[in-house]
Amino acid sequence: MVDLIDPSPWSRRRLLRTAGLAGLGLALGPSVLAACGGGDTAGGGGTTSVRVALGWITNVEFAGFWIAQDRGYYADEGLEIDFLPGGPNAPQPTATLAAGGADIAVPVAMQAFLSAVNEGNDFVTYGAMFQSAPSAVLSLAARPVRSAADLVGARVLGQQGVQPYIEAAMRLAGVPLDYTFIPAGFEPSPLLEGQGDVYTCFATNQPIYLEQQGLVADRDFFVTTYESMGLPQYAGMLCSQRSWLDANRDTVVRFMRATVRGWQDNAADPTVAAKLAVNDFGADLGLNLDQQIRENQLQIDFTTSELTRSSGLMRIDPARVAGPIYTAFQAAGVTPLPDAGRIVDTSVLDDVFAGGSTV
């Protein structure tokens, strides 16, 4: 996600997401089959190498991975992890996976995974960083938007590709599709300048910019997630080729066990992964520590759900995918939708948690 605080280090490397990602993280288009480079799955000395293609730059968005790497959790499992950074100039992680350049892909948006499956890739997902996508709309106290009904008559500042999902929210709410769309970039300053009434954003990112201006959430500005408007989805889904998963299932279980440990630790202290992102994994990106800490604080809430509290982090419920999530995608005109029971494997995390909710 684009980091907006302390913009001077970013001015020379403004890293904008692929079109549509600041809205629902959808409308990604066809994959470009390009590899980020390969590597042997099995390394020497009893260590197994795993290549993981990320959907964005190496910032705090991937907090649990950084902690698991730094604290030796992957090493404990006999794994050596090669993280392949994403970003505006990198191929989509699903494209890298399809081309054989990675063993595991972590696309930011759920539709990226679904689109890759619809393109003929036999992919399967077995975990998600976020139980609900942090995609949201941002509004000010002068014209608060707390529901899809509040979008009626609004001037919506948004990025390319978000309109089908704005309209899907309104359609599901049974309100007229009456709004004005104004193309906008990835900074919320046009909202503050009065160019629109509502701005599509990530709940874990652009609101921080308003906080830094002295504005207070739920008083001066409001963040309304797409999920609260009837458009749920997972985000940061981990997926692999089905054939690779079948042949390396024990490796995936070990990888997921270490990763879960990292995300569990992250919830206890959000400053740890932020420092790792700033000083180590994203050291060349000019990240701002205060912004990274705040982003991590905000994203932790999106990693949990009733299901994770009872069954452990990173869970995916095939019934939720086939039910409300697919209903939302259909309302947005996203078709076809693959059989949820085939593309979601819950058994990997069943083995990780062994009946518990923590590891």
Kinemage of the C-alpha trace (Angstrom):
@kinemage 1
@onewidth
@group {chain A} dominant
@subgroup {mainchain}
@vectorlist {calphas} color= white
{ca met a 1} P 0.000 0.000 0.000
{ca val a 2} L 1.272 3.473 -0.820
{ca asp a 3} L 2.784 5.125 2.235
{ca leu a 4} L 1.723 8.740 2.401
{ca ile a 5} L 3.334 10.182 5.510
{ca asp a 6} L 6.635 12.018 5.129
{ca pro a 7} L 6.180 12.195 1.333
{ca ser a 8} L 9.597 13.651 0.480
{ca pro a 9} L 11.429 10.284 0.388
{ca trp a 10} L 8.647 8.974 -1.855
{ca ser a 11} L 8.695 11.838 -4.368
{ca arg a 12} L 11.299 10.089 -6.511
{ca arg a 13} L 9.777 6.663 -6.183
{ca arg a 14} L 6.035 7.240 -5.859
{ca leu a 15} L 4.839 3.676 -5.804
{ca leu a 16} L 1.250 3.618 -7.042
{ca arg a 17} L -0.770 0.457 -6.979
{ca thr a 18} L -2.111 -1.154 -10.091
{ca ala a 19} L -5.313 0.564 -11.242
{ca gly a 20} L -8.224 -0.073 -8.926
{ca leu a 21} L -6.291 -1.264 -5.898
{ca ala a 22} L -7.120 1.747 -3.748
{ca gly a 23} L -10.810 1.010 -4.144
{ca leu a 24} L -11.599 -2.661 -3.738
{ca gly a 25} L -8.241 -3.892 -4.983
{ca leu a 26} L -9.971 -5.312 -8.021
{ca ala a 27} L -10.056 -4.867 -11.805
{ca leu a 28} L -6.496 -6.072 -12.248
{ca gly a 29} L -6.788 -7.366 -15.807
{ca pro a 30} L -5.024 -10.335 -17.388
{ca ser a 31} L -1.779 -11.627 -15.963
{ca val a 32} L 1.478 -10.958 -17.711
{ca leu a 33} L 3.421 -14.185 -17.730
{ca ala a 34} L 6.816 -13.043 -16.538
{ca ala a 35} L 9.043 -14.702 -13.996
{ca cys a 36} L 11.059 -13.025 -11.288
{ca gly a 37} L 13.719 -15.693 -11.470
{ca gly a 38} L 13.763 -19.230 -10.201
{ca gly a 39} L 15.382 -21.353 -7.581
{ca asp a 40} L 15.574 -24.961 -6.530
{ca thr a 41} L 12.764 -26.045 -4.252
{ca ala a 42} L 15.070 -28.304 -2.307
{ca gly a 43} L 18.233 -26.747 -0.931
{ca gly a 44} L 21.289 -28.436 0.471
{ca gly a 45} L 21.928 -29.443 4.051
{ca gly a 46} L 18.355 -30.499 4.695
{ca thr a 47} L 16.990 -26.992 4.108
{ca thr a 48} L 14.069 -26.494 1.740
{ca ser a 49} L 14.006 -23.303 -0.312
{ca val a 50} L 10.654 -21.629 -0.987
{ca arg a 51} L 10.131 -18.678 -3.325
{ca val a 52} L 7.315 -16.339 -2.290
{ca ala a 53} L 6.077 -13.688 -4.746
{ca leu a 54} L 4.540 -10.717 -2.934
{ca gly a 55} L 1.805 -8.483 -4.300
{ca trp a 56} L 3.356 -5.244 -3.132
{ca ile a 57} L 6.589 -3.645 -1.926
{ca thr a 58} L 8.329 -4.994 1.162
{ca asn a 59} L 6.639 -2.704 3.669
{ca val a 60} L 4.775 -3.503 6.885
{ca glu a 61} L 1.835 -4.962 4.978
{ca phe a 62} L 3.694 -8.283 5.235
{ca ala a 63} L 4.438 -7.906 8.941
{ca gly a 64} L 4.014 -11.540 9.924
{ca phe a 65} L 6.456 -12.709 7.269
{ca trp a 66} L 9.137 -10.311 8.466
{ca ile a 67} L 8.808 -11.396 12.086
{ca ala a 68} L 8.848 -15.084 11.142
{ca gln a 69} L 12.014 -14.531 9.120
{ca asp a 70} L 13.735 -12.357 11.719
{ca arg a 71} L 12.950 -14.621 14.667
{ca gly a 72} L 14.029 -17.776 12.889
{ca tyr a 73} L 10.608 -19.395 12.662
{ca tyr a 74} L 11.177 -20.442 9.048
{ca ala a 75} L 14.623 -21.729 9.957
{ca asp a 76} L 13.042 -23.708 12.810
{ca glu a 77} L 10.949 -25.455 10.163
{ca gly a 78} L 13.955 -26.178 7.960
{ca leu a 79} L 12.957 -23.536 5.411
{ca glu a 80} L 14.901 -20.880 3.550
{ca ile a 81} L 12.535 -18.226 2.176
{ca asp a 82} L 13.234 -16.053 -0.854
{ca phe a 83} L 10.744 -13.155 -0.858
{ca leu a 84} L 10.209 -11.641 -4.314
{ca pro a 85} L 9.006 -8.035 -3.901
{ca gly a 86} L 6.058 -6.700 -5.841
{ca gly a 87} L 5.224 -3.174 -6.858
{ca pro a 88} L 4.259 -1.110 -9.886
{ca asn a 89} L 7.121 -2.391 -12.044
{ca ala a 90} L 6.915 -6.032 -10.991
{ca pro a 91} L 4.708 -8.692 -12.557
{ca gln a 92} L 1.601 -9.712 -10.688
{ca pro a 93} L 2.521 -12.491 -8.231
{ca thr a 94} L -0.033 -14.810 -9.844
{ca ala a 95} L 1.757 -14.287 -13.171
{ca thr a 96} L 5.087 -15.156 -11.561
{ca leu a 97} L 3.474 -18.244 -10.037
{ca ala a 98} L 1.952 -19.280 -13.362
{ca ala a 99} L 5.319 -18.888 -15.088
{ca gly a 100} L 7.091 -21.070 -12.510
{ca gly a 101} L 9.025 -18.193 -10.974
{ca ala a 102} L 7.590 -18.730 -7.502
{ca asp a 103} L 6.231 -21.523 -5.357
{ca ile a 104} L 3.802 -19.367 -3.368
{ca ala a 105} L 2.084 -16.167 -4.471
{ca val a 106} L 0.471 -13.539 -2.251
{ca pro a 107} L -1.746 -11.353 -4.471
{ca val a 108} L -3.076 -8.254 -2.738
{ca ala a 109} L -6.590 -8.551 -4.117
{ca met a 110} L -8.839 -11.592 -4.041
{ca gln a 111} L -9.924 -10.994 -7.624
{ca ala a 112} L -6.316 -11.355 -8.764
{ca phe a 113} L -6.424 -14.927 -7.505
{ca leu a 114} L -9.859 -15.594 -9.030
{ca ser a 115} L -8.829 -14.052 -12.355
{ca ala a 116} L -5.742 -16.253 -12.487
{ca val a 117} L -7.911 -19.328 -11.945
{ca asn a 118} L -10.316 -18.195 -14.655
{ca glu a 119} L -7.345 -17.790 -17.014
{ca gly a 120} L -6.826 -21.543 -16.762
{ca asn a 121} L -4.350 -21.792 -13.885
{ca asp a 122} L -4.939 -24.667 -11.482
{ca phe a 123} L -4.292 -22.593 -8.366
{ca val a 124} L -5.414 -23.342 -4.831
{ca thr a 125} L -5.431 -21.036 -1.809
{ca tyr a 126} L -4.866 -22.186 1.761
{ca gly a 127} L -4.619 -19.016 3.826
{ca ala a 128} L -5.237 -15.272 3.866
{ca met a 129} L -3.411 -12.511 5.703
{ca phe a 130} L -6.592 -10.449 5.997
{ca gln a 131} L -10.007 -11.793 6.920
{ca ser a 132} L -11.568 -8.723 5.360
{ca ala a 133} L -10.053 -6.406 2.804
{ca pro a 134} L -9.188 -2.947 4.145
{ca ser a 135} L -10.762 -1.379 1.058
{ca ala a 136} L -12.964 1.512 2.133
{ca val a 137} L -14.325 4.969 1.443
{ca leu a 138} L -13.194 8.060 3.300
{ca ser a 139} L -15.464 11.029 3.992
{ca leu a 140} L -15.494 14.193 6.090
{ca ala a 141} L -17.877 15.376 8.788
{ca ala a 142} L -19.470 17.895 6.411
{ca arg a 143} L -20.905 14.996 4.371
{ca pro a 144} L -20.309 11.697 6.119
{ca val a 145} L -20.704 8.436 4.219
{ca arg a 146} L -21.472 5.618 6.628
{ca ser a 147} L -23.434 3.356 4.290
{ca ala a 148} L -24.017 2.691 0.612
{ca ala a 149} L -27.191 4.771 0.812
{ca asp a 150} L -25.067 7.797 1.705
{ca leu a 151} L -23.339 7.493 -1.675
{ca val a 152} L -26.491 8.617 -3.474
{ca gly a 153} L -25.826 12.010 -5.012
{ca ala a 154} L -22.199 12.040 -3.839
{ca arg a 155} L -19.140 13.148 -5.766
{ca val a 156} L -16.898 10.080 -5.519
{ca leu a 157} L -13.150 10.558 -5.862
{ca gly a 158} L -11.725 7.215 -6.920
{ca gln a 159} L -9.171 5.266 -8.883
{ca gln a 160} L -9.631 3.493 -12.180
{ca gly a 161} L -11.589 0.257 -11.828
{ca val a 162} L -13.521 0.972 -8.624
{ca gln a 163} L -16.820 2.045 -10.172
{ca pro a 164} L -18.278 -1.471 -10.552
{ca tyr a 165} L -17.846 -1.987 -6.811
{ca ile a 166} L -19.275 1.379 -5.819
{ca glu a 167} L -22.285 0.509 -7.940
{ca ala a 168} L -22.422 -3.025 -6.550
{ca ala a 169} L -22.644 -1.631 -3.010
{ca met a 170} L -25.454 0.705 -4.052
{ca arg a 171} L -27.224 -2.050 -5.977
{ca leu a 172} L -27.091 -4.432 -3.023
{ca ala a 173} L -28.422 -1.654 -0.784
{ca gly a 174} L -31.331 -1.099 -3.176
{ca val a 175} L -30.584 2.582 -3.775
{ca pro a 176} L -30.394 4.484 -7.084
{ca leu a 177} L -27.063 4.457 -8.919
{ca asp a 178} L -26.926 8.225 -8.641
{ca tyr a 179} L -23.421 9.573 -8.083
{ca thr a 180} L -20.694 11.483 -9.882
{ca phe a 181} L -17.360 9.758 -10.372
{ca ile a 182} L -14.228 11.916 -10.349
{ca pro a 183} L -10.907 10.193 -11.188
{ca ala a 184} L -8.358 10.636 -8.400
{ca gly a 185} L -4.918 9.416 -7.446
{ca phe a 186} L -3.661 7.685 -4.348
{ca glu a 187} L -3.528 10.651 -1.992
{ca pro a 188} L -6.637 12.013 -0.214
{ca ser a 189} L -5.737 15.682 -0.580
{ca pro a 190} L -8.516 16.252 -3.189
{ca leu a 191} L -11.038 15.289 -0.513
{ca leu a 192} L -9.617 17.838 1.904
{ca glu a 193} L -9.653 20.429 -0.876
{ca gly a 194} L -13.377 19.896 -1.449
{ca gln a 195} L -13.060 18.396 -4.921
{ca gly a 196} L -15.349 15.538 -3.909
{ca asp a 197} L -17.501 14.227 -1.069
{ca val a 198} L -15.966 10.792 -0.625
{ca tyr a 199} L -12.646 9.188 -1.525
{ca thr a 200} L -11.897 5.506 -2.145
{ca cys a 201} L -9.045 4.335 0.044
{ca phe a 202} L -7.413 1.657 2.124
{ca ala a 203} L -8.567 1.871 5.723
{ca thr a 204} L -4.997 1.077 6.772
{ca asn a 205} L -3.367 3.841 4.787
{ca gln a 206} L -4.887 7.111 3.584
{ca pro a 207} L -6.738 7.842 6.860
{ca ile a 208} L -3.300 8.128 8.478
{ca tyr a 209} L -2.694 11.172 6.288
{ca leu a 210} L -5.774 12.838 7.782
{ca glu a 211} L -4.653 11.943 11.295
{ca gln a 212} L -1.342 13.636 10.596
{ca gln a 213} L -3.287 16.780 9.691
{ca gly a 214} L -4.826 16.759 13.170
{ca leu a 215} L -8.186 15.285 12.147
{ca val a 216} L -9.861 12.761 14.452
{ca ala a 217} L -11.544 9.577 13.236
{ca asp a 218} L -15.314 9.309 13.786
{ca arg a 219} L -15.460 13.025 14.470
{ca asp a 220} L -13.705 14.865 11.665
{ca phe a 221} L -13.587 11.997 9.188
{ca phe a 222} L -15.195 8.611 8.680
{ca val a 223} L -13.851 5.359 7.246
{ca thr a 224} L -16.488 2.985 5.889
{ca thr a 225} L -15.273 -0.368 4.595
{ca tyr a 226} L -16.715 -2.035 1.536
{ca glu a 227} L -17.397 -5.057 3.719
{ca ser a 228} L -19.697 -2.971 5.924
{ca met a 229} L -21.493 -1.979 2.715
{ca gly a 230} L -22.118 -5.621 1.792
{ca leu a 231} L -18.998 -6.365 -0.273
{ca pro a 232} L -16.861 -8.761 1.789
{ca gln a 233} L -13.701 -10.418 0.559
{ca tyr a 234} L -10.454 -11.861 1.819
{ca ala a 235} L -7.175 -10.129 0.986
{ca gly a 236} L -3.551 -11.197 0.835
{ca met a 237} L -4.432 -14.772 -0.088
{ca leu a 238} L -1.604 -17.306 -0.218
{ca cys a 239} L -1.819 -19.649 -3.169
{ca ser a 240} L 0.172 -22.208 -5.151
{ca gln a 241} L -0.108 -24.428 -8.170
{ca arg a 242} L -2.181 -27.435 -7.122
{ca ser a 243} L 0.454 -29.839 -8.422
{ca trp a 244} L 3.156 -28.105 -6.367
{ca leu a 245} L 1.001 -28.140 -3.237
{ca asp a 246} L 0.262 -31.840 -3.694
{ca ala a 247} L 3.966 -32.622 -4.109
{ca asn a 248} L 5.148 -30.326 -1.293
{ca arg a 249} L 2.332 -30.384 1.197
{ca asp a 250} L 4.566 -30.875 4.225
{ca thr a 251} L 6.636 -27.864 3.141
{ca val a 252} L 3.495 -25.735 2.907
{ca val a 253} L 2.339 -26.836 6.361
{ca arg a 254} L 5.739 -25.900 7.810
{ca phe a 255} L 5.722 -22.574 5.961
{ca met a 256} L 2.232 -21.723 7.179
{ca arg a 257} L 3.036 -22.748 10.753
{ca ala a 258} L 6.027 -20.388 10.833
{ca thr a 259} L 4.037 -17.621 9.147
{ca val a 260} L 1.176 -17.933 11.626
{ca arg a 261} L 3.679 -17.620 14.460
{ca gly a 262} L 4.912 -14.392 12.897
{ca trp a 263} L 1.421 -12.934 12.609
{ca gln a 264} L 0.597 -13.984 16.171
{ca asp a 265} L 3.661 -12.126 17.410
{ca asn a 266} L 2.762 -9.110 15.299
{ca ala a 267} L -0.512 -8.638 17.152
{ca ala a 268} L 1.370 -8.399 20.435
{ca asp a 269} L 3.621 -5.518 19.370
{ca pro a 270} L 3.042 -3.708 16.047
{ca thr a 271} L 6.292 -1.753 16.358
{ca val a 272} L 8.495 -4.805 15.771
{ca ala a 273} L 7.523 -5.504 12.155
{ca ala a 274} L 7.397 -1.788 11.377
{ca lys a 275} L 11.042 -1.443 12.403
{ca leu a 276} L 11.953 -4.532 10.394
{ca ala a 277} L 10.233 -3.081 7.319
{ca val a 278} L 11.929 0.302 7.681
{ca asn a 279} L 15.407 -0.871 8.633
{ca asp a 280} L 15.736 -4.243 6.936
{ca phe a 281} L 13.255 -5.658 4.440
{ca gly a 282} L 12.307 -2.272 2.967
{ca ala a 283} L 15.456 -0.380 3.870
{ca asp a 284} L 15.872 1.054 0.348
{ca leu a 285} L 12.297 2.361 0.131
{ca gly a 286} L 12.513 5.419 2.365
{ca leu a 287} L 9.693 4.203 4.609
{ca asn a 288} L 8.577 6.357 7.516
{ca leu a 289} L 8.617 4.508 10.856
{ca asp a 290} L 5.692 6.343 12.449
{ca gln a 291} L 3.541 5.699 9.393
{ca gln a 292} L 4.528 2.034 9.285
{ca ile a 293} L 3.684 1.543 12.959
{ca arg a 294} L 0.302 3.185 12.511
{ca glu a 295} L -0.440 1.176 9.373
{ca asn a 296} L 0.394 -2.007 11.235
{ca gln a 297} L -1.799 -1.026 14.181
{ca leu a 298} L -4.710 -0.478 11.819
{ca gln a 299} L -4.217 -3.649 9.783
{ca ile a 300} L -4.144 -5.995 12.779
{ca asp a 301} L -7.917 -5.685 13.156
{ca phe a 302} L -8.327 -6.941 9.590
{ca thr a 303} L -6.393 -10.149 10.369
{ca thr a 304} L -8.993 -11.409 12.845
{ca ser a 305} L -12.562 -12.670 12.687
{ca glu a 306} L -14.888 -14.944 14.612
{ca leu a 307} L -13.403 -17.830 12.614
{ca thr a 308} L -9.795 -16.961 13.477
{ca arg a 309} L -10.615 -16.536 17.140
{ca ser a 310} L -11.949 -20.078 17.257
{ca ser a 311} L -9.726 -21.794 14.681
{ca gly a 312} L -6.574 -19.702 14.230
{ca leu a 313} L -5.234 -16.933 12.029
{ca met a 314} L -5.237 -16.898 8.220
{ca arg a 315} L -8.302 -19.123 7.878
{ca ile a 316} L -10.474 -19.109 4.758
{ca asp a 317} L -14.081 -20.318 4.910
{ca pro a 318} L -15.191 -21.845 1.569
{ca ala a 319} L -18.842 -21.278 2.519
{ca arg a 320} L -18.199 -17.558 2.991
{ca val a 321} L -16.452 -17.461 -0.383
{ca ala a 322} L -19.308 -19.268 -2.141
{ca gly a 323} L -21.934 -17.220 -0.273
{ca pro a 324} L -21.638 -13.505 0.530
{ca ile a 325} L -18.300 -12.950 -1.204
{ca tyr a 326} L -19.461 -14.398 -4.514
{ca thr a 327} L -22.766 -12.527 -4.160
{ca ala a 328} L -20.789 -9.290 -3.937
{ca phe a 329} L -18.628 -10.175 -6.946
{ca gln a 330} L -21.714 -11.069 -8.981
{ca ala a 331} L -23.285 -7.716 -8.108
{ca ala a 332} L -20.130 -6.097 -9.465
{ca gly a 333} L -20.381 -8.100 -12.677
{ca val a 334} L -17.443 -10.371 -11.943
{ca thr a 335} L -17.985 -13.717 -13.695
{ca pro a 336} L -17.373 -16.583 -13.951
{ca leu a 337} L -16.686 -17.566 -10.364
{ca pro a 338} L -14.861 -20.875 -9.834
{ca asp a 339} L -16.123 -23.572 -7.474
{ca ala a 340} L -15.100 -22.408 -4.000
{ca gly a 341} L -14.761 -25.949 -2.713
{ca arg a 342} L -12.113 -26.676 -5.319
{ca ile a 343} L -9.979 -23.547 -5.023
{ca val a 344} L -9.846 -23.404 -1.195
{ca asp a 345} L -7.867 -26.003 0.784
{ca thr a 346} L -8.594 -25.792 4.510
{ca ser a 347} L -6.633 -28.916 5.425
{ca val a 348} L -3.237 -27.176 5.493
{ca leu a 349} L -4.217 -24.925 8.393
{ca asp a 350} L -6.085 -27.810 10.010
{ca asp a 351} L -2.702 -29.526 10.257
{ca val a 352} L -1.017 -26.337 11.439
{ca phe a 353} L -3.413 -25.749 14.325
{ca ala a 354} L -4.199 -29.405 15.133
{ca gly a 355} L -7.554 -28.519 16.656
{ca gly a 356} L -6.344 -25.398 18.492
{ca ser a 357} L -6.440 -21.721 17.672
{ca thr a 358} L -2.759 -20.850 18.167
{ca val a 359} L 0.622 -22.425 17.424
